Amino acid sequence: MTKKPSGDDASASHLIDQRIAELGDWRGDTLARMRSLILSTDPTIVEEWKWMGTPVWSCDGIICTGESYKAKIKLTFAKGASLDDPKRLFNASLDGNTRRAIDIADGETVDEKAFVALVRGAIALNVAKKTKKK
């Protein structure tokens, strides 16, 4: 079942489009590429715009956020510490008990299959926690 975007989803997607365009350099290209991978993973993923301008991707809970900085794009997985990461994509926020992040600098690439596996793992974890609460 494909979820149709609500008005909020559509406006969040538009704001993310604007952010990518505003960046206008490798950061915009990188954020757009990672966004495309996230959205292609599951048709029920929803785009949100939170915390004064942060792109957020959710499916039964937050999957990850996409932040842009001068020297990097940071993808922070809300429950990353609970995810299996055999390819060791997580390279930031490693000390916490909950989140994990992937920092991507200019010229760096991310293993796409491993990244999609992390997104799928985050969705599965969100679904399992939601099911457990019921």
N, C-alpha and C positions, 0 to 999 in steps of 0.2 A: 504494500500500500504506500503510495507516494503522498506525502503531506504537502498541501498547497500552502504557499507562504501567506501568512496573515499580513495585515497592514504594517504591523511592527517589524515582522521579518523582512518585508520588502524595503522598508526605510532603513533598517540596519544594513541590509545588503548594499543599498545605495550609499550609505555612509562609508562602508568599507571600500566600495569602488572609488569614492572620493579620496579616501586616505591613500590608497594605492597610487592614484593619479597625482596627488599632492607630493608624494615622496619623489616621484619622477626620476629615480635612479635605480641602482642595483637593488636597493631595499624594497622599492615598489615591485620590481620584477620578482624578487624572492618571496615577498609576502603573497603576491598573486599566484605564484607557482605552488606554494604550500597550501594556500586556500583551495586551489583547484584539487589538490590531492585529498584534502580533508573532505570536501564536498562530494568527491567521486567515490568515497568509501561507503557511504550509506545515504540513500535518498531521503531519510527522515532527519538528517542533520539540519539544525536551525542556526541561522546566523543572528547574533545579537550584538548590541552596541552598549557597553556598560562602563561604569567607573570613569566617567568624563572622557570617553573617547577610546575605549579599548575594544577591538574586535574579539568576539567570543563565539566559539562553536559549541553547540550543545546537542545532546541526544539523551533524553532521560536523565539529564544532569550535565554539568559542564565537562566538555572533553578537554579543550585547551583555549588559551588566549593567544593573541598575536600582537606583540608590542614592537614598535619600531624605535630604535635609538640611533644615534649618529653613526656608530660603528658596527651595529648588528641588528638583526631581527631576532626576537626572543619568542619562542613558542613554549608556553608554560602549561603543562598538563596538570590539572587540578588534583588528580589522584595518582600522579606519576610514580610515586614511591611504591605503589602496589602493582605496578605493571612490569611484566617480563620485558627486558630490554637486552636480548642476546647480542645485538649488534652495537650496543653501547652508544646509542644516539644521544642519550641524555648526557650533557656536558656542563650543566649549570644547576644551581640550587640543589646540590647533591646532599647537603647536610641536613635538610629538613626531614620530617617524618611523613609528609604528605605530598608536597609538590615536587616535580622535577621539570627541568627546562632544557630546551635545545637552543643554543645560541648559534646563529649562522652569520658569519662575517662575509665581506665582499670576496667573491671568488670561490667560496666554499659550496660544496654540494652535500646533499643528504641522500642516503640510500632510500629511494622511494618505496621499495617493497617493505623495508623495515619500518619506515615511517607509517605507512598504511596499516601495518600490523599493530603499531602502537595505538593508532586511532581506533582500530577494531577492538583492541584490548580495553581501551577506555570506555567504549560503548558497552561492551560486555560487562564490565565492572559496574557501570551505572545501572544497567538493567538488572543485574544480580542484586544490587543493594535495594533497588526499588521493589523487586519481587520479594525480597526478604522482609521488608517493612510491612507487606500486605498480610 
